[in-house]
Amino acid sequence: MSQPSQFSLLTQRRFGPFFWTQFFGAFNDNLFKTALLVALTFDTANWTTLDPGMLNNLIAGLFILPFVLFSATSGQIADKFDKARMARFVKLLEIAIMLVAGIGWLTQTLWVLVAAVVGMGLHSTLFGPVKYAYLPQHLKSDELVGGNGVIEMGTFVGILLGEVAGTLLVGIKPWGIELVAGGTLLCALLGLAASWRIPPSPAPAPELKISRNPFAESIRNLKFSRQNRTVFLSMLGNSWFWFYGALMLSQFPLYAKDYLHGDHSVIMLLLTVFSLGIGAGSLLCEKLSGRKVEIGLVPFGAIGLSVFGIDLYFASVAYTNTAPVDAIALLGLPGVWRIMLDLVLIGVFGGLFIVPLFALIQTRCDQKHVSRTIAGMNILNALFMVAAAGVAIVLLGQGFTIPEMFLVTALLNACVAVYIFSLVPEFLMRFLAWLLIHTGYRVRTIDADRIPEQGAAVLVCNHVSYVDALVIGAASPRPIRFVMDHRIFRTPFLRWIFRAAKAIPIAPGKEDPFMMERAFVDIAEALHQGELVCIFPEGKLTHTGEINEFRSGVAKIVERSKVPVIPMALRGLWGSVFTRDKSNVFERSFARGIRSRLALAVGQPVAPEAASPEYLQQQVLALRGEWK
């Protein structure tokens, strides 16, 4: 039976009102900021004598300053109080801020508007922990990636439409300023109306005492998050994306005006292309991930961010036009479509990068600490975006051109990605698994939801090929510790991959009894820690395609740890390039070709007392025989 589309969530009260509340918030933030930046860029003389390039980066930095100062407190508030009530309070605050901004617009008082920028930063700071902690409370595990994708799509479409509206409204003469003032107030009222339909979201920690020292609480938040290495490094990866995005987006007004020689409509075009790419990438995540948290997409996204960021530099250098143009005229110039393609693909790969990170953080952090974890991430986001503003100011001061800044950002992204993935090899392992099953094979999973999302279990499967572990790992929502022959574990070059994946090497008792016993100890420790452990009870690859006799080691493991056993069966790999067919003179057959079909079926859990090798072999045989 086909799964409902992720867009069906928009029709449900548990998701729809919340989506529109955050959408109008993102829209209003960017309508206001963009209108101000465009006014300062194209009408500088009427507002200030300061350099517009400096002002653009300064305003971006001031907007995120509240994230640094108040994120920890907002995370505590979101964990202590009902999130629906919090959303309504934030919307009321937004209305007050827009009233103050209206005064600044109508009197053309720059510093009142700058104060409103800081106020909108505070509004976003308070709403951030609510936004991402709300979803795990109301969405099922197989809805979380799709829900995050829709939220990210809505956020960036809101950003896009807000930027477009800000650019258009402020350019309407002579009523542009008045239209911006009225439009931002109306949008805040619409957000408040949507928030009243958000269903109750009980506080996970109502007994929590709010710290009066936000700086000490910020440090405590980050220390707590660091206890979970994968979550903390995912937070850093998320924050890096905001550094990358902030550095790119803040240059668009000057890039359009001084480099592409465009008017307001060119700024709007650049923002449209980039934001639509982000939205498309966010929505693609559900399809590419198979409706589960697939962090293998994160390295894929990181590669795209660097490749197309670098190409954007070369495409920009090749641009030679010096005559003033609008958006329509720009699209007719040589080389411009390459720039547009780079921007949209940077957005697509950005969506693939960030959505799985959000879902991973939501699912793997302490569920009583979700809001504070998100708040800690917002602190890091803010610091990274402040750093982005600082880097932009320094690079511009050193004479870097805008294209050169794009190149530096893309190269930095490559370095940061390599560093993070070396620290958390799970990202790379999942990427290799995802790449294999989406390029070399067409994989069908049957009852993969029987792999437990929490708690210890032993997975047993027939051993068909050298890539069995990658196929099984790609189907699992959690990391798996694989037990493998010590000779394969020591294979040159592959050894570091197996170590990174925390594989457990094992040797036959006759060959190395100490290594065998150490493997059993490591397996017991992993199960005691609540991890999944996968073994291939045949002890060797099949040479015929048939299942070999299951050895007694699995019974010893289960007897020690008393955990359930999940039987699984692979079909479709035999005869592929990765199998070991001794009847073939070349040992491996290429007859099946690429993109061949394979399947993984997962059986019902078997109680420890019933998990004899003979019974488990029968279960695996039955699962293999059920496929059609």
FIKE-729709 format. One record per residue (C-alpha): residue in one letter; x, y negated, z; residue number from 0. Coordinates in nm, 2 decimals. Layout:
// FIKE-729709
   code        u        v        w   pos
      A        X        Y        Z   NUM
...
This chain:
// FIKE-729709
   code        u        v        w   pos
      M     0.00     0.00     0.00     0
      S     0.14    -0.34    -0.10     1
      Q     0.23    -0.58     0.18     2
      P     0.04    -0.92     0.20     3
      S     0.22    -1.22     0.06     4
      Q     0.41    -1.44     0.31     5
      F     0.19    -1.72     0.19     6
      S    -0.11    -1.54     0.35     7
      L     0.02    -1.66     0.68     8
      L    -0.09    -2.02     0.58     9
      T    -0.45    -1.91     0.60    10
      Q    -0.42    -1.79     0.96    11
      R    -0.46    -2.00     1.27    12
      R    -0.15    -1.85     1.44    13
      F     0.07    -2.00     1.16    14
      G    -0.12    -2.25     0.94    15
      P    -0.17    -2.54     1.18    16
      F     0.19    -2.51     1.31    17
      F     0.32    -2.51     0.96    18
      W     0.14    -2.83     0.87    19
      T     0.24    -2.99     1.20    20
      Q     0.61    -2.94     1.12    21
      F     0.56    -3.02     0.75    22
      F     0.42    -3.37     0.83    23
      G     0.70    -3.42     1.08    24
      A     0.97    -3.34     0.82    25
      F     0.79    -3.55     0.56    26
      N     0.76    -3.85     0.79    27
      D     1.12    -3.84     0.91    28
      N     1.25    -3.85     0.55    29
      L     1.00    -4.10     0.42    30
      F     1.11    -4.34     0.69    31
      K     1.49    -4.27     0.66    32
      T     1.50    -4.27     0.28    33
      A     1.30    -4.59     0.25    34
      L     1.54    -4.76     0.48    35
      L     1.85    -4.62     0.31    36
      V     1.72    -4.71    -0.04    37
      A     1.63    -5.06     0.08    38
      L     1.98    -5.11     0.23    39
      T     2.15    -4.97    -0.09    40
      F     1.96    -5.16    -0.35    41
      D     1.85    -5.47    -0.16    42
      T     2.15    -5.52     0.07    43
      A     2.16    -5.90     0.07    44
      N     1.81    -5.93     0.23    45
      W     1.90    -5.70     0.52    46
      T     2.27    -5.71     0.62    47
      T     2.62    -5.80     0.52    48
      L     2.75    -5.46     0.62    49
      D     2.88    -5.22     0.35    50
      P     2.59    -5.00     0.23    51
      G     2.81    -4.68     0.21    52
      M     2.91    -4.73     0.58    53
      L     2.55    -4.80     0.67    54
      N     2.42    -4.48     0.50    55
      N     2.66    -4.26     0.70    56
      L     2.60    -4.46     1.02    57
      I     2.22    -4.42     1.00    58
      A     2.26    -4.05     0.94    59
      G     2.48    -4.02     1.25    60
      L     2.24    -4.23     1.47    61
      F     1.95    -4.01     1.37    62
      I     2.12    -3.70     1.50    63
      L     2.27    -3.86     1.81    64
      P     1.96    -3.76     2.03    65
      F     2.03    -3.39     1.93    66
      V     2.36    -3.42     2.11    67
      L     2.22    -3.60     2.42    68
      F     1.88    -3.43     2.47    69
      S     1.87    -3.09     2.30    70
      A     1.94    -2.90     2.62    71
      T     1.66    -3.08     2.81    72
      S     1.42    -3.02     2.52    73
      G     1.50    -2.65     2.52    74
      Q     1.42    -2.63     2.89    75
      I     1.09    -2.81     2.84    76
      A     0.99    -2.58     2.55    77
      D     1.07    -2.27     2.77    78
      K     0.88    -2.41     3.07    79
      F     0.56    -2.54     2.90    80
      D     0.31    -2.42     2.64    81
      K     0.44    -2.49     2.30    82
      A     0.11    -2.60     2.16    83
      R     0.09    -2.87     2.42    84
      M     0.45    -2.97     2.35    85
      A     0.37    -3.01     1.98    86
      R     0.08    -3.25     2.05    87
      F     0.30    -3.45     2.29    88
      V     0.57    -3.48     2.02    89
      K     0.31    -3.60     1.77    90
      L     0.19    -3.87     2.01    91
      L     0.55    -3.99     2.05    92
      E     0.59    -4.00     1.67    93
      I     0.29    -4.24     1.65    94
      A     0.44    -4.47     1.90    95
      I     0.78    -4.47     1.72    96
      M     0.61    -4.55     1.39    97
      L     0.43    -4.84     1.54    98
      V     0.77    -4.98     1.65    99
      A     0.91    -4.91     1.31   100
      G     0.62    -5.10     1.16   101
      I     0.72    -5.41     1.35   102
      G     1.08    -5.37     1.21   103
      W     0.95    -5.34     0.86   104
      L     0.72    -5.63     0.87   105
      T     0.97    -5.87     1.03   106
      Q     1.26    -5.72     0.83   107
      T     1.46    -5.67     1.15   108
      L     1.73    -5.41     1.08   109
      W     1.81    -5.32     1.44   110
      V     1.45    -5.25     1.53   111
      L     1.44    -5.01     1.24   112
      V     1.77    -4.86     1.35   113
      A     1.61    -4.81     1.70   114
      A     1.32    -4.63     1.53   115
      V     1.57    -4.41     1.35   116
      V     1.71    -4.30     1.69   117
      G     1.35    -4.26     1.81   118
      M     1.27    -4.02     1.52   119
      G     1.59    -3.83     1.60   120
      L     1.45    -3.79     1.96   121
      H     1.11    -3.67     1.81   122
      S     1.30    -3.41     1.60   123
      T     1.51    -3.31     1.90   124
      L     1.20    -3.23     2.11   125
      F     1.03    -3.04     1.83   126
      G     1.32    -2.83     1.72   127
      P     1.32    -2.57     2.00   128
      V     0.94    -2.55     1.98   129
      K     0.96    -2.49     1.60   130
      Y     1.18    -2.18     1.60   131
      A     1.08    -2.04     1.94   132
      Y     0.71    -2.05     1.84   133
      L     0.75    -1.80     1.55   134
      P     0.87    -1.49     1.74   135
      Q     0.57    -1.53     1.98   136
      H     0.31    -1.52     1.70   137
      L     0.47    -1.32     1.41   138
      K     0.53    -0.95     1.39   139
      S     0.89    -0.83     1.33   140
      D     0.82    -0.76     0.96   141
      E     0.67    -1.11     0.92   142
      L     0.95    -1.30     1.08   143
      V     1.18    -1.33     0.77   144
      G     0.88    -1.43     0.55   145
      G     0.75    -1.67     0.81   146
      N     1.09    -1.83     0.85   147
      G     1.12    -1.86     0.47   148
      V     0.78    -2.04     0.45   149
      I     0.88    -2.27     0.73   150
      E     1.21    -2.35     0.57   151
      M     1.04    -2.39     0.24   152
      G     0.79    -2.63     0.40   153
      T     1.06    -2.82     0.58   154
      F     1.26    -2.88     0.26   155
      V     0.96    -2.95     0.05   156
      G     0.85    -3.20     0.32   157
      I     1.20    -3.35     0.31   158
      L     1.18    -3.37    -0.07   159
      L     0.83    -3.53    -0.08   160
      G     0.92    -3.76     0.20   161
      E     1.24    -3.87     0.02   162
      V     1.05    -3.91    -0.30   163
      A     0.77    -4.11    -0.13   164
      G     1.02    -4.33     0.05   165
      T     1.21    -4.40    -0.27   166
      L     0.88    -4.48    -0.46   167
      L     0.70    -4.68    -0.19   168
      V     0.99    -4.91    -0.10   169
      G     1.05    -4.99    -0.47   170
      I     0.69    -5.11    -0.52   171
      K     0.70    -5.49    -0.54   172
      P     0.58    -5.70    -0.36   173
      W     0.41    -5.45    -0.12   174
      G     0.67    -5.18    -0.08   175
      I     0.76    -5.26     0.29   176
      E     0.40    -5.27     0.39   177
      L     0.32    -4.94     0.22   178
      V     0.61    -4.77     0.40   179
      A     0.50    -4.91     0.74   180
      G     0.14    -4.79     0.68   181
      G     0.23    -4.46     0.52   182
      T     0.46    -4.35     0.81   183
      L     0.19    -4.43     1.06   184
      L    -0.08    -4.24     0.86   185
      C     0.15    -3.94     0.83   186
      A     0.21    -3.93     1.21   187
      L    -0.17    -3.93     1.26   188
      L    -0.21    -3.64     1.02   189
      G     0.05    -3.44     1.21   190
      L    -0.13    -3.50     1.54   191
      A    -0.46    -3.38     1.38   192
      A    -0.29    -3.06     1.27   193
      S    -0.13    -3.00     1.61   194
      W    -0.47    -2.98     1.78   195
      R    -0.54    -2.65     1.61   196
      I    -0.22    -2.48     1.72   197
      P    -0.32    -2.18     1.94   198
      P    -0.19    -2.15     2.29   199
      S     0.17    -2.03     2.32   200
      P     0.24    -1.93     2.68   201
      A     0.57    -2.04     2.83   202
      P     0.82    -1.76     2.87   203
      A     0.98    -1.92     3.18   204
      P     0.72    -2.13     3.36   205
      E     0.92    -2.11     3.68   206
      L     1.22    -2.29     3.52   207
      K     1.34    -2.60     3.69   208
      I     1.44    -2.88     3.45   209
      S     1.79    -2.99     3.51   210
      R     1.84    -3.37     3.55   211
      N     2.19    -3.36     3.40   212
      P     2.15    -3.30     3.03   213
      F     2.53    -3.28     2.98   214
      A     2.58    -3.00     3.24   215
      E     2.28    -2.82     3.10   216
      S     2.42    -2.85     2.74   217
      I     2.74    -2.68     2.86   218
      R     2.54    -2.41     3.04   219
      N     2.33    -2.35     2.73   220
      L     2.63    -2.30     2.51   221
      K     2.80    -2.08     2.77   222
      F     2.49    -1.86     2.79   223
      S     2.47    -1.83     2.41   224
      R     2.84    -1.74     2.39   225
      Q     2.77    -1.42     2.59   226
      N     2.61    -1.28     2.28   227
      R     2.89    -1.30     2.02   228
      T     2.68    -1.23     1.72   229
      V     2.41    -1.49     1.81   230
      F     2.67    -1.75     1.90   231
      L     2.86    -1.72     1.57   232
      S     2.53    -1.72     1.38   233
      M     2.46    -2.05     1.56   234
      L     2.79    -2.18     1.44   235
      G     2.72    -2.06     1.08   236
      N     2.38    -2.24     1.10   237
      S     2.55    -2.55     1.22   238
      W     2.81    -2.53     0.94   239
      F     2.52    -2.53     0.69   240
      W     2.39    -2.86     0.83   241
      F     2.74    -3.00     0.81   242
      Y     2.76    -2.90     0.44   243
      G     2.41    -3.03     0.37   244
      A     2.45    -3.36     0.56   245
      L     2.78    -3.43     0.38   246
      M     2.62    -3.36     0.04   247
      L     2.28    -3.53     0.09   248
      S     2.42    -3.85     0.25   249
      Q     2.62    -3.92    -0.07   250
      F     2.33    -3.89    -0.31   251
      P     2.22    -4.26    -0.31   252
      L     2.58    -4.38    -0.39   253
      Y     2.64    -4.09    -0.63   254
      A     2.32    -4.18    -0.82   255
      K     2.40    -4.56    -0.82   256
      D     2.77    -4.59    -0.86   257
      Y     2.87    -4.26    -1.03   258
      L     2.57    -4.16    -1.25   259
      H     2.47    -4.53    -1.29   260
      G     2.11    -4.45    -1.22   261
      D     1.82    -4.63    -1.05   262
      H     1.58    -4.53    -0.78   263
      S     1.43    -4.25    -1.00   264
      V     1.77    -4.08    -1.03   265
      I     1.81    -4.06    -0.65   266
      M     1.46    -3.90    -0.65   267
      L     1.56    -3.66    -0.92   268
      L     1.87    -3.54    -0.73   269
      L     1.68    -3.49    -0.41   270
      T     1.40    -3.31    -0.59   271
      V     1.63    -3.06    -0.76   272
      F     1.83    -2.99    -0.44   273
      S     1.52    -2.95    -0.22   274
      L     1.33    -2.73    -0.46   275
      G     1.64    -2.51    -0.47   276
      I     1.64    -2.48    -0.09   277
      G     1.27    -2.40    -0.09   278
      A     1.31    -2.13    -0.37   279
      G     1.61    -1.97    -0.19   280
      S     1.41    -1.96     0.14   281
      L     1.12    -1.79    -0.02   282
      L     1.34    -1.54    -0.21   283
      C     1.48    -1.41     0.13   284
      E     1.17    -1.20     0.20   285
      K     1.19    -1.02    -0.13   286
      L     1.56    -0.97    -0.13   287
      S     1.57    -0.86     0.24   288
      G     1.29    -0.61     0.21   289
      R     1.08    -0.78     0.48   290
      K     1.35    -0.73     0.75   291
      V     1.62    -0.94     0.90   292
      E     1.89    -0.89     0.63   293
      I     2.21    -1.07     0.73   294
      G     2.38    -0.93     0.43   295
      L     2.23    -1.22     0.24   296
      V     2.44    -1.46     0.45   297
      P     2.78    -1.39     0.28   298
      F     2.59    -1.40    -0.06   299
      G     2.46    -1.74     0.02   300
      A     2.81    -1.86     0.14   301
      I     2.97    -1.75    -0.19   302
      G     2.71    -1.94    -0.39   303
      L     2.75    -2.26    -0.18   304
      S     3.12    -2.26    -0.26   305
      V     3.11    -2.15    -0.63   306
      F     2.85    -2.41    -0.73   307
      G     2.98    -2.68    -0.51   308
      I     3.32    -2.65    -0.69   309
      D     3.15    -2.64    -1.02   310
      L     2.95    -2.96    -0.93   311
      Y     3.29    -3.14    -0.90   312
      F     3.40    -3.03    -1.25   313
      A     3.05    -3.11    -1.39   314
      S     3.07    -3.46    -1.23   315
      V     3.42    -3.52    -1.36   316
      A     3.30    -3.44    -1.71   317
      Y     3.02    -3.70    -1.69   318
      T     3.12    -4.00    -1.90   319
      N     2.82    -4.23    -1.92   320
      T     2.86    -4.59    -1.79   321
      A     2.53    -4.74    -1.90   322
      P     2.24    -4.79    -1.66   323
      V     1.98    -4.51    -1.69   324
      D     1.66    -4.39    -1.53   325
      A     1.58    -4.02    -1.46   326
      I     1.43    -3.95    -1.80   327
      A     1.73    -4.10    -1.98   328
      L     1.97    -3.93    -1.76   329
      L     1.84    -3.58    -1.85   330
      G     1.91    -3.65    -2.22   331
      L     2.28    -3.72    -2.16   332
      P     2.55    -3.46    -2.23   333
      G     2.65    -3.24    -1.93   334
      V     2.37    -3.36    -1.70   335
      W     2.18    -3.03    -1.71   336
      R     2.50    -2.86    -1.57   337
      I     2.49    -3.10    -1.27   338
      M     2.12    -3.03    -1.22   339
      L     2.18    -2.65    -1.24   340
      D     2.46    -2.68    -0.98   341
      L     2.24    -2.87    -0.74   342
      V     1.95    -2.63    -0.77   343
      L     2.17    -2.33    -0.72   344
      I     2.35    -2.49    -0.42   345
      G     2.00    -2.52    -0.28   346
      V     1.90    -2.16    -0.36   347
      F     2.21    -2.02    -0.20   348
      G     2.17    -2.25     0.09   349
      G     1.82    -2.10     0.15   350
      L     1.97    -1.75     0.13   351
      F     2.24    -1.85     0.38   352
      I     2.02    -2.01     0.65   353
      V     1.69    -1.82     0.67   354
      P     1.85    -1.48     0.78   355
      L     2.06    -1.67     1.04   356
      F     1.75    -1.82     1.19   357
      A     1.58    -1.48     1.20   358
      L     1.88    -1.31     1.35   359
      I     1.91    -1.57     1.63   360
      Q     1.54    -1.54     1.71   361
      T     1.54    -1.16     1.73   362
      R     1.87    -1.09     1.90   363
      C     1.88    -1.36     2.17   364
      D     1.72    -1.32     2.52   365
      Q     1.35    -1.37     2.45   366
      K     1.31    -1.57     2.78   367
      H     1.58    -1.80     2.65   368
      V     1.48    -1.85     2.29   369
      S     1.40    -2.22     2.32   370
      R     1.72    -2.29     2.51   371
      T     1.92    -2.09     2.25   372
      I     1.76    -2.29     1.97   373
      A     1.84    -2.61     2.17   374
      G     2.20    -2.50     2.20   375
      M     2.21    -2.45     1.83   376
      N     2.06    -2.80     1.78   377
      I     2.34    -2.94     1.99   378
      L     2.59    -2.77     1.77   379
      N     2.40    -2.89     1.46   380
      A     2.41    -3.24     1.58   381
      L     2.78    -3.23     1.66   382
      F     2.85    -3.08     1.31   383
      M     2.64    -3.35     1.14   384
      V     2.80    -3.62     1.34   385
      A     3.13    -3.47     1.23   386
      A     3.00    -3.47     0.87   387
      A     2.92    -3.84     0.89   388
      G     3.27    -3.90     1.03   389
      V     3.44    -3.70     0.76   390
      A     3.25    -3.88     0.50   391
      I     3.35    -4.22     0.64   392
      V     3.72    -4.11     0.66   393
      L     3.72    -3.97     0.30   394
      L     3.56    -4.27     0.16   395
      G     3.80    -4.49     0.35   396
      Q     4.09    -4.29     0.20   397
      G     3.96    -4.36    -0.15   398
      F     3.80    -4.02    -0.23   399
      T     3.54    -4.03    -0.50   400
      I     3.20    -3.87    -0.44   401
      P     3.28    -3.57    -0.67   402
      E     3.60    -3.52    -0.48   403
      M     3.40    -3.51    -0.16   404
      F     3.18    -3.24    -0.31   405
      L     3.49    -3.04    -0.39   406
      V     3.64    -3.08    -0.04   407
      T     3.31    -2.96     0.11   408
      A     3.29    -2.65    -0.11   409
      L     3.65    -2.55    -0.03   410
      L     3.59    -2.61     0.34   411
      N     3.28    -2.39     0.31   412
      A     3.49    -2.10     0.17   413
      C     3.74    -2.13     0.45   414
      V     3.47    -2.14     0.72   415
      A     3.28    -1.85     0.57   416
      V     3.60    -1.63     0.56   417
      Y     3.67    -1.72     0.92   418
      I     3.31    -1.64     1.05   419
      F     3.28    -1.32     0.86   420
      S     3.62    -1.20     0.99   421
      L     3.49    -1.26     1.34   422
      V     3.16    -1.09     1.28   423
      P     3.23    -0.81     1.04   424
      E     2.86    -0.70     1.06   425
      F     2.78    -0.98     0.81   426
      L     3.03    -0.84     0.56   427
      M     2.92    -0.48     0.61   428
      R     2.56    -0.56     0.55   429
      F     2.66    -0.76     0.24   430
      L     2.84    -0.46     0.09   431
      A     2.54    -0.24     0.17   432
      W     2.30    -0.49     0.03   433
      L     2.51    -0.54    -0.28   434
      L     2.54    -0.16    -0.34   435
      I     2.16    -0.09    -0.32   436
      H     2.07    -0.39    -0.52   437
      T     2.31    -0.34    -0.81   438
      G     2.41     0.03    -0.83   439
      Y     2.08     0.18    -0.72   440
      R     1.71     0.12    -0.69   441
      V     1.63     0.23    -0.33   442
      R     1.30     0.34    -0.19   443
      T     1.26     0.38     0.18   444
      I     0.98     0.58     0.34   445
      D     0.88     0.52     0.70   446
      A     1.19     0.31     0.77   447
      D     1.00     0.15     1.06   448
      R     1.05     0.47     1.25   449
      I     1.41     0.36     1.31   450
      P     1.37     0.20     1.65   451
      E     1.42    -0.18     1.68   452
      Q     1.53    -0.15     2.04   453
      G     1.69     0.12     2.26   454
      A     1.93     0.41     2.20   455
      A     1.87     0.69     1.95   456
      V     2.07     0.94     1.74   457
      L     2.01     0.94     1.37   458
      V     2.09     1.26     1.18   459
      C     2.09     1.29     0.80   460
      N     2.21     1.51     0.52   461
      H     2.56     1.42     0.38   462
      V     2.54     1.37     0.00   463
      S     2.79     1.10    -0.10   464
      Y     3.06     0.86     0.01   465
      V     2.81     0.58     0.03   466
      D     2.55     0.74     0.26   467
      A     2.64     0.52     0.55   468
      L     2.59     0.20     0.34   469
      V     2.25     0.32     0.22   470
      I     2.13     0.41     0.57   471
      G     2.28     0.09     0.72   472
      A     2.10    -0.12     0.46   473
      A     1.77     0.04     0.56   474
      S     1.81    -0.02     0.93   475
      P     1.70    -0.34     1.11   476
      R     1.99    -0.30     1.35   477
      P     2.36    -0.22     1.34   478
      I     2.45     0.15     1.34   479
      R     2.76     0.32     1.48   480
      F     2.85     0.59     1.23   481
      V     3.05     0.90     1.33   482
      M     3.30     1.00     1.05   483
      D     3.58     1.23     0.97   484
      H     3.91     1.09     1.10   485
      R     4.08     1.14     0.77   486
      I     3.83     0.92     0.59   487
      F     3.85     0.67     0.88   488
      R     4.22     0.63     0.81   489
      T     4.19     0.57     0.44   490
      P     4.42     0.29     0.34   491
      F     4.24    -0.04     0.28   492
      L     3.91     0.10     0.39   493
      R     4.04     0.15     0.75   494
      W     3.98    -0.22     0.84   495
      I     3.62    -0.19     0.71   496
      F     3.55     0.12     0.93   497
      R     3.71    -0.04     1.23   498
      A     3.51    -0.36     1.18   499
      A     3.19    -0.16     1.15   500
      K     3.28     0.02     1.48   501
      A     3.27     0.36     1.32   502
      I     3.37     0.65     1.55   503
      P     3.64     0.88     1.41   504
      I     3.61     1.25     1.50   505
      A     3.82     1.56     1.43   506
      P     3.74     1.93     1.46   507
      G     3.82     2.08     1.80   508
      K     4.07     2.33     1.65   509
      E     4.26     2.04     1.48   510
      D     4.26     1.78     1.75   511
      P     4.06     1.86     2.07   512
      F     4.16     1.53     2.23   513
      M     4.02     1.32     1.94   514
      M     3.70     1.52     1.94   515
      E     3.64     1.47     2.31   516
      R     3.72     1.10     2.28   517
      A     3.46     1.07     2.00   518
      F     3.20     1.23     2.22   519
      V     3.29     0.99     2.50   520
      D     3.26     0.69     2.26   521
      I     2.92     0.82     2.13   522
      A     2.79     0.86     2.49   523
      E     2.91     0.50     2.57   524
      A     2.74     0.36     2.26   525
      L     2.41     0.53     2.35   526
      H     2.44     0.42     2.71   527
      Q     2.47     0.06     2.57   528
      G     2.14     0.11     2.38   529
      E     2.30     0.14     2.04   530
      L     2.21     0.35     1.74   531
      V     2.45     0.63     1.65   532
      C     2.43     0.81     1.31   533
      I     2.60     1.15     1.26   534
      F     2.60     1.39     0.96   535
      P     2.56     1.73     1.13   536
      E     2.69     1.92     0.83   537
      G     3.03     1.79     0.91   538
      K     3.13     1.75     0.54   539
      L     3.00     1.63     0.20   540
      T     2.79     1.88     0.01   541
      H     2.96     2.03    -0.29   542
      T     2.64     2.17    -0.44   543
      G     2.37     1.91    -0.36   544
      E     2.22     2.15    -0.10   545
      I     2.22     2.09     0.27   546
      N     2.49     2.28     0.46   547
      E     2.43     2.43     0.80   548
      F     2.41     2.18     1.09   549
      R     2.68     2.22     1.34   550
      S     2.64     2.23     1.72   551
      G     2.79     1.89     1.79   552
      V     2.46     1.71     1.77   553
      A     2.32     1.93     2.05   554
      K     2.62     1.84     2.27   555
      I     2.56     1.47     2.21   556
      V     2.19     1.49     2.28   557
      E     2.24     1.70     2.59   558
      R     2.47     1.44     2.74   559
      S     2.28     1.13     2.66   560
      K     1.91     1.25     2.66   561
      V     1.80     1.01     2.38   562
      P     1.55     1.08     2.10   563
      V     1.68     1.20     1.76   564
      I     1.55     1.05     1.43   565
      P     1.58     1.29     1.14   566
      M     1.64     1.14     0.80   567
      A     1.70     1.27     0.45   568
      L     1.86     1.12     0.14   569
      R     1.76     1.21    -0.21   570
      G     1.88     1.09    -0.55   571
      L     2.25     1.04    -0.47   572
      W     2.37     1.38    -0.58   573
      G     2.54     1.37    -0.92   574
      S     2.62     1.00    -0.89   575
      V     2.97     0.86    -0.91   576
      F     3.01     0.87    -0.53   577
      T     2.94     1.24    -0.49   578
      R     3.19     1.53    -0.48   579
      D     3.09     1.79    -0.74   580
      K     3.36     2.06    -0.77   581
      S     3.20     2.20    -1.08   582
      N     3.29     1.88    -1.26   583
      V     3.65     1.86    -1.38   584
      F     3.66     1.50    -1.28   585
      E     3.51     1.58    -0.94   586
      R     3.25     1.30    -0.98   587
      S     2.97     1.29    -1.23   588
      F     2.88     0.97    -1.41   589
      A     2.58     1.13    -1.57   590
      R     2.32     0.95    -1.36   591
      G     2.44     0.60    -1.47   592
      I     2.38     0.28    -1.28   593
      R     2.06     0.16    -1.13   594
      S     1.95     0.52    -1.06   595
      R     1.67     0.59    -0.82   596
      L     1.73     0.71    -0.47   597
      A     1.53     0.73    -0.15   598
      L     1.57     0.75     0.22   599
      A     1.29     0.91     0.43   600
      V     1.27     0.88     0.80   601
      G     1.10     1.14     1.02   602
      Q     0.92     1.13     1.35   603
      P     1.15     1.10     1.66   604
      V     1.24     1.44     1.81   605
      A     1.25     1.47     2.19   606
      P     1.60     1.56     2.33   607
      E     1.49     1.89     2.46   608
      A     1.37     2.00     2.11   609
      A     1.67     1.87     1.92   610
      S     1.85     2.20     1.84   611
      P     2.06     2.20     1.52   612
      E     1.83     2.45     1.36   613
      Y     1.52     2.25     1.43   614
      L     1.68     1.93     1.31   615
      Q     1.79     2.10     0.99   616
      Q     1.44     2.21     0.92   617
      Q     1.31     1.86     0.97   618
      V     1.57     1.71     0.73   619
      L     1.49     1.98     0.47   620
      A     1.12     1.91     0.51   621
      L     1.17     1.53     0.46   622
      R     1.38     1.60     0.15   623
      G     1.12     1.83     0.01   624
      E     0.83     1.58     0.07   625
      W     0.97     1.32    -0.18   626
      K     0.81     1.30    -0.52   627
